[in-house]
Every structure is written in structure tokens, then in C-alpha cells.
Amino acid sequence: MDALIEYSPSLLAGAWVTLKVAILSLILAVCTGLLGAACKLSRLAPLRWWTALYTTVVRGVPDLVMMLLVFYGGQVLINQVSDYLEWEMIELNAFAAGVLTIGFIFGAYFTETFRGAFQAVPAGQMEAGRAYGMSGWQAFWRVLFPQMLRYALPGMGNNWLVLLKSTAIVSMIGLSDMTWLADQAGRSTHQPFTFYLAVCVLYLAMTSVSNAVLQRLERRYNVGVREANV
């Protein structure tokens, strides 16, 4: 217990790094997912094909393999380009690599979540908005998007919880998140169980708070909607 108290400031600092990686990755994943869903629902076949390829490949490759490929393979590619252009050596930042990789991975999952949610909203809703004199963007933002979000929230919540836990893989590229710090502390004190258990508690606290927020959002967006009797 004394060792845990001694290392607790470092673990909390690592937890903040983990949370920053998760939030920034979520923003990137949501933006990528919205763009991907638009491409999948596009009338242009090449956009649908490329997006289908993206979601298929990303969902079929393990997250850890993708992380190592981007960080180490990306560094090799950057070095080759730098040498060719005779630039100074550019070192790939572990934090940026973690955010970009996790955001890119979960963008594929959000793409499918948003695609299904958009398709769940009746097409007549957009037509009704246009009939009221709204522009295409106004009809999307005021009519389609709020209704889509109600259908998407359960899937978004699930994706967020998985994304939050997946941030642990950034420890494999040397980023000082709480998993990496717990590993170092466990090796130094020969008490790995104590520190990994502390990390489990911190992740559980984050997911519990996330669940509470998601439940409030779902209630907010389901106001006025009657549930079907089973």
C-alpha cells in the first residue's frame, strides 16, 4: 500500500494522459465516422467502394498490430521521405501516433454506427424540412441530425467504452499512460498485481462516469418518444 501511495501522483498523471488520448481519438473517430457514413450512403460508387474497403480492412486487423504498424512503420516511411528530400530527421510523436491510430481504427466502427442511424430516419423527414423552406444544410442540422443521433447514441456509447479501454495499447509504443506507468512501478517495486489492480479501478471509474453521462444523453434524446410495448 505504501508503494501505491508513493506512485499515486504518477498514476493519476498517466490517467490524465489516457483520458486526453481517448477524447481526442473520439473526436477524430466521430468526424471520420460521419464522413465515412456520408460516403457509404453516397450515390457515387467509388466513394462507397473505398469506404467499404476502409471499414473491412480496419475492422479485420487487430488494434495492437495497427498501432505498431503506424508507429514503427510510419517512422520508417518518414525517415525514407526525409532522406529523399534531404530534410532533417523527423521523429514520430507517440502521443500523436496513438491518437491518430485509435481515431482511425474507431472511425470505421463509427462509420457503420452512423450509416445505420441515418438509414433509420425516414426519408420523408428531410423532404418535410425542405417543404418548410429550409436549405439542405438547415434540414440536415435541425431535422435529420437530432433524429439520427437518437438512433446512434447506443452504438456510439458502446464504441466510446471500447475506445476508452483500447487506449491501453499506447503503452506498447512507450507513451506514459497509466498502463505503462503501472507496469514500470510494478517492475520497480515487485508488486505488479497492486498497480495493475489500481489501473483496473481507474478504468472502471472512467467507464462508470461515461455510462452515467450516456444514460442521461439517451434520456434527453428520447424525450417525447414512446417505446413500443413488447
C-alpha positions in Angstrom: 0.0 0.0 0.0 2.9 2.4 0.8 4.2 1.8 -2.8 0.8 2.6 -4.3 0.6 5.8 -2.3 4.1 6.8 -3.4 3.3 6.2 -7.1 -0.3 7.5 -7.0 0.6 11.0 -8.4 2.3 9.3 -11.4 -0.7 7.0 -11.9 -3.1 10.0 -11.8 -0.9 11.9 -14.3 -1.0 8.8 -16.5 -4.7 8.6 -16.2 -4.9 12.2 -17.5 -2.8 11.2 -20.5 -5.1 8.3 -21.1 -8.2 10.5 -20.9 -6.7 13.0 -23.4 -5.8 10.3 -25.8 -9.3 8.9 -25.5 -11.1 12.2 -26.0 -9.0 13.4 -28.9 -9.3 9.9 -30.6 -13.1 10.1 -30.1 -13.3 13.5 -31.8 -11.3 12.1 -34.7 -13.3 8.9 -34.9 -16.7 10.8 -34.9 -15.5 13.1 -37.7 -14.2 10.2 -39.7 -17.3 8.2 -39.0 -19.6 11.0 -40.2 -17.5 11.4 -43.4 -17.4 7.6 -43.9 -21.2 7.3 -43.4 -21.8 10.0 -46.0 -19.5 8.2 -48.4 -21.2 4.9 -47.8 -24.6 6.5 -48.5 -23.3 8.4 -51.5 -24.6 7.8 -55.0 -21.0 7.7 -56.2 -19.9 4.1 -56.4 -16.1 4.8 -56.0 -16.8 6.5 -52.6 -18.8 3.5 -51.5 -16.1 1.1 -52.6 -13.3 2.9 -50.9 -15.2 3.3 -47.7 -16.2 -0.3 -47.7 -12.6 -1.3 -48.2 -11.6 1.0 -45.3 -14.1 -0.4 -42.8 -13.4 -4.0 -43.9 -9.6 -3.7 -43.5 -9.6 -1.7 -40.3 -12.1 -4.0 -38.5 -10.2 -7.1 -39.7 -6.8 -6.0 -38.3 -6.1 -6.2 -34.6 -5.7 -2.8 -32.9 -2.3 -3.6 -31.5 -1.0 -4.6 -34.9 -2.3 -1.4 -36.4 -0.7 0.7 -33.6 2.7 -0.9 -34.1 2.4 -0.6 -37.9 1.6 3.1 -37.7 4.2 4.0 -35.1 7.2 1.9 -36.2 6.3 1.5 -39.9 5.3 5.2 -40.1 8.7 6.2 -38.6 10.5 4.2 -41.3 8.4 5.8 -44.0 9.1 9.3 -42.6 12.8 8.6 -42.4 12.8 7.5 -46.1 10.9 10.5 -47.2 13.2 12.8 -45.1 16.3 11.3 -46.6 15.0 11.6 -50.1 14.1 15.2 -49.6 17.3 15.9 -47.6 15.3 17.1 -44.6 16.4 16.9 -41.0 15.2 13.7 -39.2 11.6 13.9 -38.1 10.7 11.8 -35.0 7.1 10.5 -34.9 5.5 11.6 -31.6 4.0 8.7 -29.6 1.0 10.7 -28.4 0.1 11.9 -31.9 0.6 8.3 -33.3 -1.7 6.9 -30.6 -4.5 9.5 -31.2 -4.3 9.1 -35.0 -4.3 5.3 -34.9 -7.1 4.9 -32.4 -9.2 7.6 -34.1 -8.6 5.9 -37.5 -9.5 2.5 -36.2 -12.7 3.5 -34.4 -13.7 5.8 -37.3 -14.5 2.5 -39.1 -16.9 1.5 -36.3 -18.5 4.9 -36.1 -19.0 4.8 -39.9 -21.2 1.8 -39.5 -23.0 3.2 -36.5 -23.8 6.5 -38.3 -24.7 4.8 -41.5 -27.3 2.6 -39.7 -28.6 5.6 -37.8 -29.1 7.7 -40.9 -30.9 4.9 -42.6 -33.2 4.5 -39.6 -34.6 8.1 -40.1 -37.5 8.1 -42.6 -36.6 9.8 -45.8 -39.7 11.9 -45.6 -38.2 13.9 -42.7 -35.7 15.7 -45.0 -38.5 16.3 -47.6 -40.7 17.8 -44.9 -37.9 20.1 -43.8 -37.3 21.2 -47.4 -41.0 21.8 -47.8 -40.9 24.2 -44.8 -38.4 26.3 -46.8 -35.2 25.0 -45.1 -32.0 24.7 -47.0 -30.4 21.3 -47.3 -27.9 22.1 -44.5 -30.7 23.5 -42.3 -32.8 20.4 -42.8 -29.9 18.2 -42.0 -28.9 20.0 -38.9 -32.4 20.7 -37.5 -34.3 17.7 -38.7 -32.1 14.8 -39.7 -29.2 15.0 -37.3 -31.1 15.1 -34.0 -33.2 12.1 -35.0 -30.1 10.3 -36.3 -28.4 10.9 -33.0 -31.1 9.2 -31.1 -30.6 6.0 -33.1 -26.8 6.3 -33.0 -26.3 7.0 -29.3 -26.4 3.4 -28.1 -23.8 2.4 -30.7 -21.7 5.5 -30.0 -21.7 4.8 -26.3 -20.6 1.2 -26.9 -17.8 2.4 -29.2 -16.7 5.0 -26.7 -16.4 2.5 -23.9 -14.4 0.1 -26.1 -12.2 3.0 -27.4 -11.5 4.1 -23.8 -10.3 0.7 -22.9 -8.3 0.3 -26.1 -6.1 3.3 -25.1 -4.1 0.8 -23.1 -2.4 -0.2 -26.3 -0.5 3.1 -26.5 1.7 1.7 -23.7 3.2 -0.6 -26.3 4.8 2.4 -28.1 6.2 3.9 -24.9 3.6 6.6 -24.2 3.5 7.3 -20.5 -0.2 6.5 -19.9 -1.4 4.9 -16.7 -0.9 1.3 -18.0 2.8 2.0 -18.9 3.4 3.7 -15.6 1.8 0.9 -13.7 4.0 -1.6 -15.5 7.1 0.4 -14.6 6.0 0.8 -11.0 5.2 -2.9 -10.7 8.6 -3.8 -12.0 10.4 -1.4 -9.7 8.5 -2.5 -6.5 7.9 -6.1 -7.5 4.2 -5.6 -6.8 2.6 -5.8 -10.3 -0.7 -7.0 -9.0 -1.2 -3.9 -6.8 -0.5 -1.5 -9.6 -2.5 -3.3 -12.3 -5.4 -3.6 -9.9 -5.2 0.2 -9.4 -5.3 0.7 -13.2 -8.4 -1.5 -13.4 -10.1 0.7 -10.7 -9.2 3.8 -12.7 -10.6 2.4 -15.9 -13.7 1.3 -14.1 -14.2 4.7 -12.7 -13.9 6.3 -16.1 -16.3 3.9 -17.7 -18.8 4.2 -14.9 -18.9 8.0 -15.3 -19.2 7.6 -19.0 -22.1 5.2 -18.6 -23.9 7.8 -16.4 -23.4 10.5 -19.0 -24.5 8.3 -21.8 -27.7 7.3 -20.0 -28.6 11.0 -19.4 -27.9 11.7 -23.1 -30.1 8.8 -24.2 -32.9 10.1 -21.9 -32.5 13.6 -23.3 -32.8 12.5 -26.9 -35.6 10.1 -26.2 -37.9 12.7 -24.7 -41.3 12.5 -26.4 -40.6 9.1 -27.9 -42.9 6.3 -26.9 -41.3 2.9 -26.5 -43.1 0.1 -28.3 -44.7 -2.4 -25.9 -43.1 -5.8 -26.0 
